[in-house]
Amino acid sequence: MEIELGGGLWAVGPGREQVMAIVNVTPDSFFAGSRQQSEAAIAAAAENARREGAGIIDLGGCSSRPGAGGIPADEEFRRLEKGFRCVRKAAGEDFPVSVDTFRAEVVERLCDRFGPFVVNDISAGALDAAMMPTVGRLGLPYIAMHMRGTPQTMAALTDYPAGTGGVVGELLRYFVRKSAEARAAGIKDLILDPGFGFAKTADQNFELLGRLDELSVFGVPIVAGLSRKSMIWRTLGTAPEEALNGTSVLNWEALRHGATLLRVHDVREAVETVRLFRAYRKASAESPVSRSTARYPSVPSDSE
């Protein structure tokens, strides 16, 4: 799929999987290694992401970790304006950027200042009714994520009755509604994010990962934001700082089940995962022998 971005085209989709590099201009994001506050640190993070093969940089100015407190819109804009300026200088004027915000006001002000970017909204418009109309009017690509409640309340909102399809049934209905809302708002380029860790238990996250391919029915790129999340380190009894290997394992599974955009803290490892997955997929598709047609030598019994 080719997405219009600033007069150019950004390619992402099956066979064109991309890595989204997280750069948080915050003091309180859940993984300390992602926090970049000085201009020099932001620029270094952006340059490293570009050099290591990221296809897009995702700027965050307000933490959305469970229980995180909010900040005023002016403070979020101040952080993101500084981050955007540093990213542009370090990675180049044409390097794709997404902005992680749920506020239409912030989107409008940043677009006036820097031009087009991808809007990455954790609430899919639920926290600001003006968001989708603003994105549509500005002609920006839009990532709609699934979440219930807010970062402050979502941990208690994990009841998805089996009789209504459980967590996956909820996501399918939710994205039917959100896709219709996006079209009605004039949004042309839509990307969906199932929201791993947002209003979901660890078991629900793993179930969702195993059934991620069911979201392919929408025919749009799918984000997998699994990087260093608690479903990894709590399952392993470790900490976010020790969750890189688990992240790579789950990113492979996400690709196998149809994810086309990996949102990560560790770019080089994710890019290598994508490259290996593409090689595996290509070799598997081109193999002239399948398990159903292969002939294997018989194994002699002990009596022979």
N, C-alpha and C positions, 0 to 999 in steps of 0.2 A: 504494500500500500504506500502511496506517495502522498504526503501531507504538505499542504501549502504553508510556508513559513517565511515571511518577510520577502516575498517575491521569488523565493526559490522552493525547491522540493526536498523534503526530508523523508527518506525511504525507511519504512519499518513495517515488518510483517513476516509471515512465514517465508523462510529462506533469506530474510533480511533482518534477523534478530539484532537488537541493539542493546547497549549497556548505558544506563542512566546513572551518572555519578552524583552522589549526594554531597552537597556542600551546605552545611548548616551555619548560618550567620547568627548563632544563638549561644547563650551561655549554659543551656540546660537540656539539650537533646540527650536521649537516653544513652547513646554511645559517645563517650568523651572524645574518641578519635575523630569524630565528624564535626566537632565544634571549631569553627574558624572565625575569630572576631577581629583580629588586626588586618589591615589591608594587605600586608605582606603575606600573612598566612592564607588569606582568601585567594590571592593571586597565585601562590605556590600550589594550592590545592587544585585550582582550575588548570594550571599548566600541566600538572601531573596527570590529571584526568584526560586531558587532550592527548598528551604524549603516550599514555598507556592504552588508548584506543576507545575511550568513551564516545558514544554517538551524541550525547546530550548531557548537559549539566543541570541538575535540579537544585535550585536555590530555596532554602527555607529560612524564614525569619521569625517563626513562632513555633515552639515545640508542640507536637501533637502526641507525645508519649502519654500513656495512661496516667490520669491524675494531674497532668500539667496545667498550670495556671495560665490564664490569658494575658495578653498585653494590649495596650491601646493601638488603634490603627496607625496613628502617626509614628509610634515607635517601630511597628512592623515595617512600615514604609521606609523609615530611616535606615534600618538594618539592610533591607533588600536593595535599596538604592545604592548603598555602599558596596554590597556584594555584586550587584549587576555591573557596576562601573569597573570593579576589579576583574571580574570574569571577562568582560569585553576587552580589557587591556591585555590580559594574560593569554586568553584562548583565541582571540580574534573577533572582529566585528560580526562575522558571518557564522560563528559557531553556535549551534542550536542551544537554547536555554529554555528551561521550564521554571515556573515559579510556583512554589507550594504555598497557596493561600486560599482561604475561603471568603475573602472580602473583595467585593466588586470595586470598592473605592481604591484599594491597593492596586488592583489590576489596571484600572483606568489611569492612575497616576504614573505607574511604571511604563505603560504603553506610550503615554504622551512623552515620556522622557527617553525611552530607549527603542521604541518601535516594537514589532511583533515578537511574541514568544508563546510558548505552550503554557496554558493555565492548568495547574495540578491542584484540584479541589477535593480535599478529603471528605467533604460533605455532599458533593454533587448538587450544590445549590440549596441544601436544606438549611444552612446556617446564614444564608444571605439571599433573599428572594431576588435581588437585583443581579446576582452573579451570571446566570445563564443569558438573560437578555443583554447584559454588558458584553459578554464574550461573543455572542452572535453579532452584535452591532459592530464590534471592533474586528470581526473576522479572524478570531484567534482559534487555534486548535485547543481542545478541551479534554482533560482527563477527569472522568467521573468515577469516584471511589465509593464503595459501599461502607457505610458506617451507621450505627444507631447512636442517637444521643449526641454527646460531645465527648472530647477527651476526658473530661472530668467525670462523666457518668457511664461511659460505654462499657466498663468492666462488669457492670451489673445487668447489662441488657443482652444476655447471650442465650435466651430461651427461643429455640426454633423448633416448634412441635413437629414430630415425625409425620403426623397426619397431614401436614401441609407441605411436606417435602423436605423438612429439615433446613439446614443452612443453605444447601445448594438451591432448593426450591425457592427460598427467600431471595437469593441473589438473582435468580432468573426473573422473578416477578419484578424485583426492584429495578433491574436494568431494562426491562421492557418499558417501565414507566419513565425512567430517566432518559432513555433513548428517544422516546416520544417528546419529552420536554425539551431536549436539546434540539431536535428537528424544528419544533415549533418556535424556538428562540432564534433560529437561523444559523445554528452551529453546523458547519459542514464537515469538519474533521473531528471525530469522536474517538476516544481511547477509553477502555474500561479497566478499572483496577478493583479486584475482588476485596481488597482491604484486609490482608492477613494481619491478625493481631488487633483489629479494630472491632470491638463487640463480638469477639469469638474466643472460645476456649481453645486450649492446645489441641484437643481431640477434633474440634470443629475445623481448625486450621489444617490439620493433616487430612481430614476427609475432603475438604475443599481442594487441597493440592492434588489429591488423587483423582478428582473429578473436574479439574480445571478446564479440560477440553470441551465440557458441555457449554462453556461460554462462547465457543467458536460459532455458535448459531447466530450471533450478532454480526459476524463478518467484519469486525474491527480489531485493531491491535489490542493485546491484553498485557497489562503490567503485572509483574510479580515482584512485590516488595517484601522479601523474606529476610533481608540482610541482618544478621546478628540478633534476630528477634527472640523473644522469650520462649517461643515454641521450640527453639533449638537449645538454648543454654539451660533452660529449666529441665528439659527432658534429659539432658546430659549431666545435670548437676554441676554446671560450671558457671560462667559469667559472660556477658557480651564480649569482653575482650578475648575470650577463648572460643568464640563461635564462628571463626572463619571457615574451618573445614566443614562444619555442619551446613554453613551457608552455601558452599559450593555444591555439596551433595543435593540439597533441596533445590538449588537453581537448576541443576541438571534435570531433576524430575519436573520442574516447572516448564522447562523447554520441551521435554518429552510430551507434556500434556498441553502444549499449545501456546505457552507464554511467548511473547515476541519482544518484550522490553523488560530487562532485569534492572531493578532499582537497587543500587548497592553502595556500600561504603568503600569496598575494595575493588578497584577497577581492573587491575591487571588480572587478578584471579578470575573475575567474571568474564572478561574478554577471552581468556584461555578456555573457560568452560564452554562458551559459545563456539569457539573455533573447533574444539574437540567434538562437540555435539554435531556440528555441521559435517565434519569428516565422517563421524559414525553414521549419520543419516544418509549421506551420499553413498558410502560403501554398502550399507544395508539395502538401499534401493537398487543399486547396480549389481548386486550379487546374483549370479546366474543360478545359484543353488539355494533352495529354501529347505527348511527342516522337513516339510511335507514331501519333498521330492528326493531328498538326499538318500543315498544307499550307504549304509554303514556295514563294515565287516562284522560278521558274527563273532561273538566271544566264545571261545571253547569252554566247555564245561569241565569240571574236575575229573570226570570219568574218561575224557578223551585223551 
